[in-house]
Structures are given as C-alpha cells and as structure tokens.
C-alpha cells in the first residue's frame, strides 16, 4: 500500500474514527459531529482529504464510504483493535511469552479489548486477587485450563461441593500427577460429582492458566523468562469470554477425559 494512503488511514485519529463510524452506514455532518464529539472546523478538512482520495463520497447531505474504503476499513479495523489491546496494557504484553499461543488466537487478540491487569497483593502474595475470587464464587459454569499447580485447583475447584456448579478442568500431565499424589481424596470426591469433569492434556502447554465463566475470563501467561509472576489479565466483555472459551476448548480437544 502507498505510504501516503497508510498515513491517510492511520495518522489522524479523526479520520480513523470517521471511517469506522461510516462503516455502519451514511451519516450527515451533524450526526458525525455528535457521534465523534468534534467540531465542524476540525472535521471538515479531514472529510475533504478522504473525499479527495476517493474513500468518502457525499450523497446529498450524507457522507458514505466508497467501495474501496469499505474493503480497507474491513481490513484495518482488526488491526486498530489489536493495537488498542496492546497499547492498553503495553508493559504487560511486552513481557509475556506468547509463542505457545496458537496462531489463530494471536490473530484474534483484538477480542481482548477493555481487559485489565490484576497484580498480586504484596501482603497476600499467594492468594488469588479478590476480584477473581468474588466472581468465581458467583459462577455456575466454569472452564479452566492449567499447566501450573496453583492453590485454587485444590482449594476452590476440587473442593467445590455445589452439585449445581458445572466445572470442567483441563490440566497437563504433570499437574494431574500432582493432584493424584497430594489431593487423592479431594480428586476422588470431585470426579464423583455429575457436573464435575477432568481432562488431561497429553501435550505440555506453556500457558500458565486460563479461566472462563458465564461472566468473566482470566488468563495468566508466563513471562519471557518462562516464569510465573501472578499477573492476570481479566475481562468481562462477550468477545473476551468467547476468546478464552475457544482457547480452553482447543486444549480440551487435545486432552483425554478421566
């Protein structure tokens, strides 16, 4: 793509916002100003630049995307959203080991918009964050993948005695061995419950932990040094929940039920 066109699409926030707004249909200048919270003096020159490049056309009082712009916006939106995801928590993502993530899920990183980072409490370093515990306690359908041994496995999930709560655990072989050895009785009681399921993934996966319930998702990735620093990315948006659920089910497909 010509650099001038790339600059036209990405350098101006007003132009980006306008193109994304017009993706949903034509708008009058009054509707554009109201939706984007801008003034006409600042917006009209940006509209003119897009019209000059045949990306926006005017039909009577409405501005619309040209067919070329429709294609460009369709392609640029996931990139803009992915950049936003990374920029929202730039320090976190730069320090994460993301190579183990399947390529399809890296390409869907834009679905993690509005997620936030929860760091461990220095005074309670070995306890899960309160926001995690509060939401888990209210959840009735839980999916979890883990390649590390975390106390929540035995203290919260295996220990859950609520017959109405559906829990599906997917763990790696070494974690299953630890559960069988150190928590044999809890594991036996867990497996005896109708709505409690356990899968053992045959491959070792270098993603620390993934959790998805009906209301939230949480993901713990290893650092670039392959250490676990207990920093969790959490989200409540439907797209983020879908991303986490699909990833957990991806690993369930590689696992054997116990």
N, C-alpha and C positions, 0 to 999 in steps of 0.2 A: 504494500500500500504506500502511496506517496506520502512523504513526511508531512507535507502541508496539510493533507487530509487528516493524518493522525493528530496533528496539532489542533486542527479544527474540531475534531471529535472529543479530545481528551483534556486539552489545556484549560478551557473555560468551564467552570462549574455551571454557569448559567446555560451554556449550550448543551452540556450533558443533561442537565435537569430538563431542559425543554424537549430534547429528543426523546427522553424516556417518558415524559408526560404525553407527548403526541403519539406514542406507541399505542395508547388506548383510544385514539380517535382524534378528530379535529377539535381545535379549541379557538375561541375568539381571543383577542388580546386581553380583554377584561378577565376571561377565565384563566389565562396564562398567568397574569399578574397576581390574581387572587390565589391560585394554586401554589405558585413558586415564591410568593411573598417578596416580589421585586417591584421596582418602579419602572414605568414605561421608558424613561430616559435611558436606563441601563439595559433594558431588554431589547428594544427595537434595533439597535445596531447589531446585536447577536443574531436576531432573526434575519436581518439583511444578509449577513455573512453566510448563513445556512441557505438562504434563497439563492445567493449568487453561485453557490456550489451545487445547486440543484438537489439539495437534501430536504428542503422545506418548500412547499408551494402554498399559494394563497388562493382560496376559492371563496369569492365574495368576502365575508368577514371572518372566515375560518382559516387557520393555518393547519396544514396537514403534512405528514411525511410523504416523500416521493417513494416509489417502489424501491429505488436503490437504498434510500435511507432506512426503509423497513428491514431490509436484509442486514444492513450494518448495525442497526440498533439491536436486532435479534442476536447478533454475534457479540456485540460489545457489552450487553447487559450482564451476562455471567462473569465476564472479566472484571467489570466495575464492582460487582457484588463481592467477588473473590478478593479484590484489592481492599475493599472495605472491611471484610472479615479479618484480613491480615493486619491492616492498619489499626483496627480497634484494639488489638492485643499484640502489637508488633514484637515486643520483647519476649513474650511467651512463645510465639510461633518460631522466632529465630533460634530459640534454644531447644526445640523439640526434634526428636528423631522420628521423622515422618516416612522414611524409606519403607518400613514394613506395611504401610497403608496400601491396599490395592489401588491401582491407578484410577479406577473408576470413582473411587471415593475421594481421592485427591482432586479429581476434576469436579466433584460436587461440593467442594469446600465452601462455595458461596452459600450453601444452605445453612451454614452456621452463623448467619447474621444475628446480631443482638445477643450473642453468647458473652459470658463474662467469666473472669478468672477468680477462683476462690483459693486463697492461700491458707496454709495451715496456721492455726493459732499457736504462737510461740509458747504459750503457757500450757497448751494441751496438744503437744506435737503429735501424739499417737492416736488422737481421737478424730473421727471424720468431722468435717465442718457442720455447724449447726443447721445451715440451710439444706444440706444433703440429708441429714437425719430427719429433719422436720418433714421433708417431702416424701422420704421413704416410708415413714410411719403412716402417712395418709394414702399410700399407694396400694392398689389391689391387684395390679398386673405388672410384674417386674421381670425384665430381661437383664441378664448380667453376663458379661464375659470377663474373665480374669486370667492373667498369666503370672500374677504375683500373689503371694499369700498376704492378704490384708485381714486384720481382725474382724472386719464387717462380715466376712464369709461365714465365720463360725458364730459370732455374737449376734448377728442380725438375721442373716438369711437362713442358715441351717437351724437356728434357734426359733424361727418363726413357727408358731403353733396355730395360727389362724387358718382354719380349713378353707376359708373363702378367698384367701390371697393366693393368686397364681404366681409361682416363681419358677423361672427357668434359668438354671445356672449352666454356663459353658466354661469349663476350665481346661487348662493344659494338663498333660500327663503328670508333671511333677507336682502340681497343686493337688490333683486328685490323690496322689500317693500320700501327700501330707495330710489331707483330710481323712483318709482311711487309717492312717497311723495314729494321729493325735486326737481325732474327733470321731472315733468309730461309732460311739453311741448316738451322738447328735446326727451323724450322717445316716445311720440306720433309721432313726425316727423321721428324718426329713424324707427319705425315699419311700417310707410307708404311707406318706400323705398323697392323696389322689391328685392334687393340683400342684405338687412339687416335682420338678424334673431336673435331672442332672445329665449333662453331656460332657464327654471328654474329647478334647480336640487332639487329633493324632499329630498335628504339627505344632512345633513351638512357635508362638507368635510374640513378637516384641512390641506389643501394645499392653500397657500395664492393666488398665481396667476400663470397661465400658458399661454404662448403666442406662436403661431406658424404661420409663414407666408411662402410665397414661398421661402424666402431666409434665414431666421434665426428663432431660437427658444429662449425663455427666460422662466426661472422658478424661482419663489420665494417660498421658503419653510419656514415655521415657525421655530423658534429656539426650542431647547429642553424645554425651559420655555414657549413655545407656544406664543411667542411674534414675532412681525414683525419688522425686523431690516433693511429692504430695500436693502439687499444684493441679487443681482440677478446673477444666472448662465446663461450664454448665449453661444450659439453655432451656427455654420454655416455649419457643415458637414451634408450630407444627412441622416446619421444614427441618429444623434441627432434630426433632424427635424422630422423624422419618429417616434421616441420615443415620442416626445411631441405631435404630431398629434394623435397618437394612444391613448395616455392617455386622451387628451381632448375629443376625440370621445367616450372613455369609459364612461366619465361622461355625455356626451350628451345622451347616451343610457338610462341613469337613469333620464333624465330630460323631462319636458313637454314643448312643444313649445307654446309661447304666440302669 
